[in-house]
């Protein structure tokens, strides 16, 4: 056996690297539909509960404490599921210091930004803004911030579904306040939650097709 025979074929090495990259992307993307589904359900039912406080009138309404409890429980549940799925998607994968730093900064930006929005709302009230306006300001500001974070996630991890979802969230957050309270909550439930569910379905179909292509490529 000569030295040339022992050298790996560059084409085979390139194909192997591509297969490994697709495998990693498949593992990381496998939980994306579930994450989007959890947030879609949280938005649809959670904001729907908030709308039921004053939206349908006396015919049927929810007490504010029940609606708020449902909304908070669903958002917390979606956040916990997203964290669990995110950890599981990276299990067994080796990441460098740069990737770990990006993930750390991105993760911390969520709660730092959320606290900043809350402080901003209180500062506006302190300077004379009507407290009732907070019912419009807070949902819109948080959804706008979430949309920006989705766009940043798309730029960092090259995830087209997150880019579309981020752009849609920003659009909904800007347009829904024009509907006024409490109709804006219905807009968030149907347009926001519905957007999550549509992208979740699209992501699930895309993931299945990607797995099928990877499986066929591995067999060949």
C-alpha positions in Angstrom: 0.0 0.0 0.0 1.5 3.3 -1.1 1.3 6.7 0.8 -1.1 7.9 -1.9 -3.5 5.1 -1.1 -3.5 6.0 2.6 -4.5 9.6 1.9 -8.2 10.4 2.3 -10.1 11.3 -0.8 -10.9 15.1 -0.6 -14.3 14.6 -2.1 -15.1 11.9 0.4 -13.9 14.1 3.3 -16.0 17.0 2.0 -19.1 14.7 1.7 -18.5 13.4 5.2 -18.2 16.9 6.6 -21.5 17.9 4.9 -23.2 14.9 6.3 -22.0 15.7 9.8 -23.1 19.3 9.4 -26.6 18.2 8.2 -26.8 15.8 11.2 -26.0 18.6 13.6 -28.5 20.9 12.0 -31.1 18.2 12.1 -30.6 17.6 15.8 -30.7 21.2 16.6 -33.8 21.8 14.4 -35.8 18.8 15.5 -37.2 20.6 18.5 -38.0 23.9 16.7 -41.6 22.9 15.7 -42.3 21.9 19.3 -41.0 25.2 20.7 -43.0 27.2 18.2 -46.1 25.0 18.9 -45.8 25.7 22.7 -45.5 29.5 22.1 -48.4 29.4 19.6 -50.7 27.7 22.1 -49.5 30.1 24.8 -50.3 33.2 22.7 -53.6 31.8 21.3 -55.1 30.8 24.6 -53.2 33.3 26.8 -54.1 36.4 24.9 -57.6 34.9 24.3 -58.1 34.7 28.0 -57.0 38.4 28.4 -59.5 39.4 25.7 -62.3 37.6 27.6 -61.9 39.9 30.6 -63.7 42.8 28.8 -63.9 41.8 25.1 -67.2 39.9 24.7 -69.1 42.0 27.2 -71.5 40.7 29.8 -72.5 37.6 27.8 -69.3 35.7 28.8 -66.2 37.0 30.5 -63.4 35.8 32.7 -62.4 37.3 36.0 -59.2 39.2 35.7 -57.4 37.0 38.2 -58.3 33.8 36.3 -57.3 35.3 32.9 -54.0 36.6 34.3 -53.2 33.3 35.9 -53.9 31.4 32.7 -51.8 33.9 30.7 -48.8 33.8 33.1 -49.0 30.0 33.5 -49.0 29.5 29.7 -46.1 31.9 29.1 -44.0 30.4 31.9 -44.8 26.9 30.6 -43.8 27.8 27.1 -40.6 29.3 28.4 -39.7 26.2 30.4 -40.4 23.9 27.5 -38.3 26.1 25.2 -35.4 25.9 27.6 -35.7 22.1 28.0 -36.0 21.6 24.3 -33.0 23.9 23.7 -30.8 22.0 26.1 -31.8 18.7 24.6 -31.2 19.9 21.1 -27.5 20.6 22.0 -27.0 17.5 24.0 -23.9 15.6 22.8 -22.8 18.5 20.5 -19.4 20.1 21.1 -19.5 23.9 20.9 -16.6 26.3 20.9 -16.1 29.3 23.2 -17.5 31.7 20.6 -20.8 29.7 20.3 -21.1 29.4 24.1 -20.5 33.2 24.4 -23.2 34.0 21.8 -25.7 31.6 23.5 -25.0 33.1 26.9 -25.4 36.7 25.8 -28.5 36.0 23.8 -30.1 34.1 26.6 -29.4 36.8 29.2 -30.7 39.5 26.8 -34.2 38.1 27.1 -34.7 38.8 30.8 -32.6 42.0 30.8 -34.7 43.4 28.0 -37.9 42.3 29.7 -37.0 44.0 32.9 -36.0 47.1 31.0 -39.4 47.3 29.3 -41.1 47.0 32.6 -39.0 49.8 34.1 -39.7 52.0 31.0 -43.4 51.6 31.4 -43.3 52.5 35.1 -41.1 55.5 34.2 -43.7 56.7 31.7 -46.4 56.5 34.3 -44.2 58.3 36.8 -43.9 61.1 34.2 -47.7 61.5 33.8 -48.8 58.7 31.4 -52.3 57.3 32.1 -52.0 54.0 33.9 -54.6 52.5 31.6 -52.2 53.0 28.6 -50.0 50.3 30.2 -52.6 47.7 29.0 -51.7 48.7 25.5 -48.0 49.6 26.0 -46.8 46.4 27.8 -48.1 43.7 25.4 -47.0 45.7 22.3 -43.5 46.5 23.7 -42.9 42.9 24.8 -44.0 41.4 21.5 -41.9 44.0 19.6 -38.9 43.1 21.7 -39.5 39.4 21.2 -39.7 40.0 17.4 -36.3 41.7 17.5 -34.9 38.8 19.4 -36.3 36.3 16.9 -34.7 38.3 14.1 -31.3 38.3 16.0 -31.7 34.5 16.5 -32.2 34.1 12.7 -29.1 36.2 12.0 -27.0 34.2 14.5 -28.2 30.7 13.7 -29.3 31.3 10.1 -32.8 30.1 10.8 -35.2 31.4 8.1 -38.4 30.4 10.1 -37.2 32.6 13.0 -36.6 35.5 10.6 -40.2 35.3 9.3 -41.6 34.9 12.8 -39.6 37.8 14.0 -40.8 40.1 11.2 -44.4 39.0 11.7 -44.2 39.6 15.5 -42.9 43.1 14.9 -45.6 43.9 12.4 -48.4 42.6 14.8 -46.9 44.5 17.7 -47.1 47.8 15.7 -50.5 47.3 14.2 -52.5 45.7 17.1 -52.5 48.8 19.4 -54.5 50.6 16.7 -57.3 48.2 17.5 -57.4 49.5 21.1 -58.1 47.7 24.3 -59.3 44.9 24.6 -59.5 44.1 20.9 -55.7 44.2 20.6 -55.5 41.0 22.7 -57.7 39.3 20.2 -55.4 40.4 17.5 -52.4 39.1 19.4 -54.2 35.8 20.0 -55.3 35.2 16.4 -52.5 36.9 14.4 -49.7 36.3 16.9 -50.6 32.8 18.1 -51.8 31.8 14.7 -48.5 33.0 13.2 -46.6 30.8 15.6 -48.7 27.8 14.7 -48.4 28.3 11.0 -44.6 28.6 11.2 -44.5 25.5 13.6 -46.3 23.5 10.9 -44.0 24.8 8.2 -40.9 24.0 10.3 -42.2 20.5 11.0 -42.7 19.8 7.3 -39.3 21.3 6.5 -37.6 19.2 9.2 -39.2 16.0 8.0 -38.1 16.7 4.4 -34.6 17.5 5.7 -34.4 14.2 7.6 -35.6 12.3 4.6 -32.9 13.8 2.4 -30.3 13.1 5.0 -31.5 9.5 5.3 -31.4 9.0 1.5 -27.9 10.6 1.3 -26.6 8.3 4.1 -28.0 5.2 2.4 -26.4 6.0 -0.9 
